[in-house]
Amino acid sequence: MHIVHLETGRHLYGGAQQVLYLLEGLAHEGVRCTLVCPPDSAICTAAGAAGVQVQPMPMAGDLDALFGRRFARWLAATRPQLLHVHSRRGADTWGGFAARYAQLPAVLSRRVDSADPPVIGKLKYRLYDRIICISAEIHRQLQAAGVPPDKLRLVRSAVDAQACQPRWSRADFLGAFALPDDALAVAAVAQLIPRKGHVHLLAAWPSIVAACPQARLILFGQGPEEARLRQQAARLGIDTSVAFAGFREDLLHFLGHADLLVHPALREGLGVCLLEGQAAGLAVVATNVGGIPEAVHDKVSGLLVPPANTAALVDAVIALLRDADKRDAMAAAGRAHVAKEYSLAGMVSGNLDVYRELLSTIADDR
């Protein structure tokens, strides 16, 4: 079996990291894979280093019709058994058209819970034989949008639980981020973009730090909102207890030494950072949007609050910062939940089952 994978994300987190996990797992199962990706992307470098066959191909975004033509011709010449498209930025549209041109079956992974424009969505999903949803909520949304149920399959994202165990000591962690010994470290891991809800976390922070003076907030991530968020922190007078730590490739080496993970997203397909945090041994405060209630069990592995609700966010964070025993119990429950439901082996076998089922159906139809 030869599967071509199309991923146009440029940074190795979120969906792109899931693709790399899948490629490595499929190779272990003896499946031949080729990754098509931008030549200047982090996944291009990482996949090549992992021994994956890579076909670099420049791609400029949604309007890059020339990419669609190049990719279609390459697919037609390469003749894999199947195309699996993993990302947006035009990949989901042009990848589907390219598969039609090359007369290949195609699978699309859907990772976000934001709705497509009705006309574009209906056209795009017709191009694919199967659509893999990373959460039951995304599955529900696509079915409600009119995607035929027989096209939809649920295969949840996964984390490498072993890689989530800290390599640093607690002292190393405190020293690296200039935290006092008695600090209560609250981590937020997300791109600095509006839908991740950082503005609401910063709005809640003055009340949190007033109730828990040892609290320190570390924002891990990068993005276009950083300048505005820094200005908000300064305006609120909380910049001495808030650190902007940027994107850290070594995040999992120390994340487990934080005391709490907070994710105030306004929309979220599932939330891989939530899975990683729980695997690392953290209790969670997050919003009850999208697929998050599947990733975090409310009052079991964390506390879920309504999105954009500053008062609820304040209460939940303070409650867990003040109760170490509850944090520990939730951390243990979260670790067990992630190990059971979000394993790499389960994610790889789930995708492979979709490929085999689709190819078998096509062979039967012939």
N, C-alpha and C positions, 0 to 999 in steps of 0.2 A: 504494500500500500504506500503510495506517495501522496502526501498532503502538502499543499502550498498554503502558507499562512501569511496574511497581509496585516501588518501593524505599522501605523504611521505616527504613533506617539514618539516624542523625541527624548523623554526622560524615563528612567528605569524605576518607576513606582506605579502603583495602581494597576491599571489594565496591562501595561507593558510588562510589569513584573509577573503578572499571571500568565502571560504568553510565554515568557521564558521558563517558568515552572512547567508549563504544559509541554513545551518543546523537549525539555530534558526528560520528562516522564515518558513521553511517547518514544523517544530514542531508546529508553530502557526497555520498552515493550517491543522493540524491533521495528517501529514504524519510521519510514523514511520521511523526513520533513525538510522543506525549504522555506526559509523566512524571507519575505520581501519587505524591505523597510528603508527609510531614508538613510543615506550613507553617513550623515553626520549625527545620527541618533545614538543614544546610550545603549539601546537594545542591540543595535548593529554590532557594536564593540563587544558587548557581553555575550551575545549569542555566538559570535565567531570564536571567542575565547573558550566557550563551552563545547566547541566542536560541532555546532549546528551549521548546516549548509546555508549560507546567506547570499541573497541576491539584492545588492543595494540598488535602489531606484529612487531618484529625486521625486518629491511630491510637494506641491505648493499649497494644497488645501482644497476646499470645496469646489472652487471654480477651475481647478487644473484639469481641463479636458484632455490636454496632451498626455498627462499621466495615464488617464483612462485608456487612451489609444495605445500607448507604449505597453501598458500592463496587459491589455487584451491580446496584443500580438505575441507578447512573451508567453502568456498562458497557452495560446494556441500552438505555439512551437514546442513548449515544454511537455504538454499533455499529462498533467498529474491526474490522479483519480478524483480529486476533490479540492475545492478552495474553501478555506476557513478565514473569514474576515473578522478582525478583532476590534477595530477602532473606528472612530468617526473621522473628523477632518477630511471628509470627502471619500475616505476609504470605503465606507459602507455603501455609498452610491456608486462610485466608479468601479469598485470591486464586483458589485452585482452585475453591472453592465458588461464588464470584462468576462465574467463567467458565462453569461449568455452568448457573447460573441464566440467564445472558445467552446461552447456547448459542453460545459462542465457543471456538475452539481455543485451547489454552493451552500455554505453554512455561515450564519452571522451570529456573533456573540453580542448581546445587548447588555451593557453594564450600567446605564444611567436611567434614572426614573423621570427625566424631563420629556414631555410629549413632543412629538414631531408635528410640524404643520400637517394638517389632514391630507392634503393632496400629495405632498412629498412622501409622507409616511406610507400611504397606501401603495404608491408606485414602488418605493424602495423595497418593501417587504415582499412584494410579488416576485422580486428578482431572486429570492432565496428559497431553497427547499426546506431548510430547517433554521429556526432561530433559537439560540441557546440563551436562556435568561439566567442571570446569576442570583436572582432571588425570586421568591414566590410573588412578591409585590410587583416586580417588573413583568412577570408572567401574567398577572391579573390585569395590569395596565394595557399590555399589548392585546390581550384578548378583548378587553373593553373597547379598544380602538379599532377592532374589526379584523385583527389578524386571525386567520383560521386556527382553531385549537390544535389541529393535527400537525401544524408546522412548529408548534412551540414545545420546547423541552427545558426542563429545569436542571441545571448543573451549577451548583454553588461554587463561588471562588474558594480559594484555599490558602493556607499559610504553612510555611515550614516551621513547625512548632519547635524543633530543635534549634533552629537558627535564631529563634526569639529569646532564648535563654541568655541572660547578660554575660558578657565576657569581662566587663569591667567590675571593679569592686565599688561598693557604695561610696567609699572615700574618693575614688577616682571620679565618679560621677559628680559628687558635690564640688570637688576641686575644679573640674572642667568648666562648670557653669557658675563658679563663684558663689556657691550657696553655703549658708551657715550649717553647722552640724545638726541643728534642730529644725531645719527647713522641712516644710510640707510641700513637696514639689508636685505641681499640677502640670501635666503635659497636654498640649493640643497638637495633633499631627494632621496637617492638611495643607493643600495649596492655599495661598493667600488670595482667594477669589471670593466674590460676594456670596455665592450659595453655600459656602462653608460656615457662615454665621459668626465669624470672629468679632464683628462689631457688637454682637449681643453678649459675648463672653467678656469683652473689655468693659462693656457697660455694667455688667454684673460684678466686675472685679473689685471696685471700691468697697462694696458691702461685704464681699467675701474676706478681703484682707483686713477689714475692720474687725470682723468676728474672729478671724484666725490670723493673727499678726505674723505667724511663721510661714504663711502661704507664699509661694513664689510660682509665678506662671511662666512657662517656657513654651513659646510658639515655634514649632518645627515646621518649616515649609517656606516656599518662596512664591512670588506671584505679584500681579499688578496692584494689589491692594496694600502692599507693605507700607508705602509712604503715608497713605491715609490712616492706616491703623496705628502707626507710630505717632502721628499727630493726635489721634484720639487718646492714646495712652498719656501723652504729655498734657493734653488739655484736662484730663481727669485727675492728673497728679499721681498716676500709678506707675510711671515709667521706671521707678526704682525697684518695683517688685515684679516687673514684666520684662522678659528677655526675648528678643527676636533672634532665634538661633539658626535660621536659614534651613536649607535642605541638607540633610546629613546622610550620606551613604552608609555611615556606620551606626545609624539610629538604633538598630536592634542590639548592638553591643552593650547598650546602657539603658534602654527604655524601661526595662523591668525594675530599675532602681527609683523610678518616680513613685509617688504615693497615690496618684490618681490620674486617669486619662479622661479628658473632657472633649466632647465632639458636638458642637452646637449647630450642626448643619441644618440648612433650610430644605435641602433636597439631598438624597443619597440613595444610590442603587442598592448598596449593601454596606460598604464601609470596611475596606480591608484593614485600615489602621485599627479599627475596633477589634478585629480578629487577632491582629498582631499584639495589641496591648493585652488582651485577655490571655493569649498564649504565653506572654511574658510575665503574667501574674499580677495584673492590675485590675482593680475595680473600675467601673466606668460610669460616667454621667454623660448622657447623650440625648438627642431629641427623638421623638417617636414618629419619624418620617421615613418614607420609602421602605427599604429593606432593613433598616436599623433594628426594628423589633425582632427580626429573625436572628440578627447577629448578637444582640444583647437581650437577655431575658430580664424584663423589668422586675425589680425587687429580689432578683436571684443573683445575677452576675453584675447588676448595676442598677442605676435609677434612670428612667426615661422621663423627659419633660416635654411639654409642647414647644414647638419651634418659636423663636423670637419672643419667648416669655422670660424676661429678665428676672422677675421675682421667683419663678419656679426654679430657674437655673441657680440662683443664689441659694435657695433653701436646700437643693439637692447637694450642691458642692459642700456647703457648710456641714450638712448632716454627715457626710462621709468623711470629711477631714477631721471631724470631732470624734469619730468612732472607728478606731483602728481595728477592733475585733470584727466589725461589720465589713470593713474593707477587706480584711483577710478572708472572711467567709465567702464574700462575693468573688474575690480573686480565684479562690479554689474552684468555685462553681463555674466561672468563666473558662478557666483552663480546661476543665473536663468537657464542657460544651463544645469548645473549639476542636479539641482532639477527636471528639466523636463525629461532628457534623462537617468539619471543614478541613479534612486531611488532604494532602497532596495526592495520595493514592486514589482517594475517592473522586477528586476533580478530574484526574487523568482518565480514570476508567469511565467516568461519566461522559466525557467528550468522545472517547473512543467508541463507546456504545452508540452514540449518535452517528458517528461516521459509518460504523458497520451496518446499523439499521438502514441508513439512507442508501448506501451502496447495494445492500441486499434488496431493498425495495425496487431500485432501478433495474437490477439484474432480473428480478421477477417480472417486471413490466415488459421487459424485452422478450 
